[in-house]
Amino acid sequence: MKLLVIGGTIFVGHHIVEAALRAGHEVTLFNRGQSNPDAFPEVEKLIGDRNSDLSALEGRSWDAVIDTSGYIPKTVKRLAELLADRVEHYTFISSISVYKEFMKPGMDENGPLLELEDPDIEDVWNYYGEMKVLSERHLDAIMPGRALHLRSGLIAGPRDPMDRFTYWATRVQRGGKVLAPGRPQDPIQIIDVRDLAAWTIAMVEAKHSGAFNVVGPDYPLTFERLLNECQSVTRSDAEFEWVNSDFLMNKKVIPWDEMPLWNPCQGETANMIYYLAQSNQKALDHGLRIRPLADTIRDVLAWDATRPADQIRSAGLAAKKEGRLLTEWLANKEQG
Ligand SMILES: NC(=O)c1ccc[n+]([C@@H]2O[C@H](COP(=O)([O-])OP(=O)(O)OC[C@H]3O[C@@H](n4cnc5c(N)ncnc54)[C@H](OP(=O)(O)O)[C@@H]3O)[C@@H](O)[C@H]2O)c1
């Protein structure tokens, strides 16, 4: 197939391009040529800006497009309008953040969606999920029956610039007393980017449409099991100290970014309680295959070891702050 990838040079897109090439497809990249411009020297590259200059796409056609970098609904719409007669199929990398609430585990693709109050909003930080919903809707309207929406949760793997999963693998590897947030039995989901990428290509080849939750693994995973797996892969002497969410909230620890994968289940964020506990049954029924978690942990650590030690990581608790919080927590515990 001739595939157009909008983006394709950082993480999710990079792995999708690798999977497409591995499957023997002909790939064209469209991006600004700013991020990782030396990636894929063998592949055709069209330079443009999806928000302002699509001219490089004019007069061309492909079997399918995979859009990994769509965040702003009106620019997704503009791109789809241009491509509607030039591609047969449109894959949009969306997110499980499209759902309105996460009050029960095992929610499928029919869960209620967020609504963007003003279609012109471009504030991705505050309206990420709402903007993905409207983008999906534009695609369904412009290419009915030809748009595939892949709603991922936390994506992990080599090249991940977000570091949320990488934090846990490296933190456990470092060993010692590890601040583990919330409760050991809290649900967690992660999908290996390479499983996501391979399955995306298979779904494009079959020209499936509609929405799919693309989360993993294929069994209920808990925070405790994730940390235990990290420990068994790294054979570290890590000891997990489970610190309750009230304490961390009182100390103003920032969920998700400063404390990756931690979703405090109270107060304003109570509707996030099952954020990482969505149903992936539909994707599994359509052939999604999930590799063992230990493989993801091992490969993330091997990749992380190639990065400069002094490179600032995007997520995770600073070692000093972790030590300070643990000292206070243990002192409180002793006092009962
Ligand atoms: N990470 C997660 O856990 C997670 C979870 C759920 C969903 N997602 C979704 O996964 C996707 C993330 O993919 P990624 O960033 O890893 O993809 P990627 O395709 O590997 O990287 C982003 C690409 O977009 C290009 N780009 C950025 N701005 C552009 C513009 N204005 N015009 C043209 N190209 C542009 C970048 O190249 P240039 O800079 O050179 O233009 C780069 O090639 C997003 O859609 C996100 O919502 C991620």
The ligand as an ORCA input file, in Angstrom:
! r2SCAN-3c Opt
* xyz 0 1
  N       2.113      9.218     24.476
  C       0.992      8.729     24.943
  O       0.954      8.076     26.009
  C      -0.300      8.942     24.148
  C      -1.496      8.450     24.672
  C      -2.652      8.579     23.915
  C      -2.614      9.170     22.678
  N      -1.453      9.668     22.206
  C      -1.459     10.295     20.878
  O      -0.356      9.819     20.146
  C       0.095     10.837     19.256
  C       1.534     11.178     19.629
  O       2.272     10.843     18.641
  P       3.819     11.241     18.554
  O       4.011     12.696     18.905
  O       4.583     10.237     19.277
  O       3.867     11.107     16.970
  P       5.025     11.242     15.948
  O       4.341     11.218     14.611
  O       6.096     10.251     16.177
  O       5.603     12.702     16.217
  C       4.872     13.874     15.971
  C       5.117     14.308     14.521
  O       4.293     15.368     14.152
  C       5.045     16.300     13.394
  N       4.427     17.607     13.552
  C       4.267     18.307     14.691
  N       3.638     19.471     14.455
  C       3.396     19.489     13.111
  C       2.781     20.436     12.240
  N       2.286     21.598     12.698
  N       2.683     20.124     10.925
  C       3.189     18.968     10.447
  N       3.781     18.037     11.225
  C       3.893     18.302     12.539
  C       6.449     16.208     13.983
  O       7.447     16.585     13.063
  P       7.933     18.112     12.914
  O       8.143     18.624     14.313
  O       9.195     17.997     12.130
  O       6.848     18.823     12.198
  C       6.554     14.713     14.239
  O       6.965     14.020     13.082
  C      -0.783     12.050     19.486
  O      -1.836     12.082     18.568
  C      -1.321     11.807     20.898
  O      -2.555     12.450     21.111
  C      -0.299      9.559     22.910
*
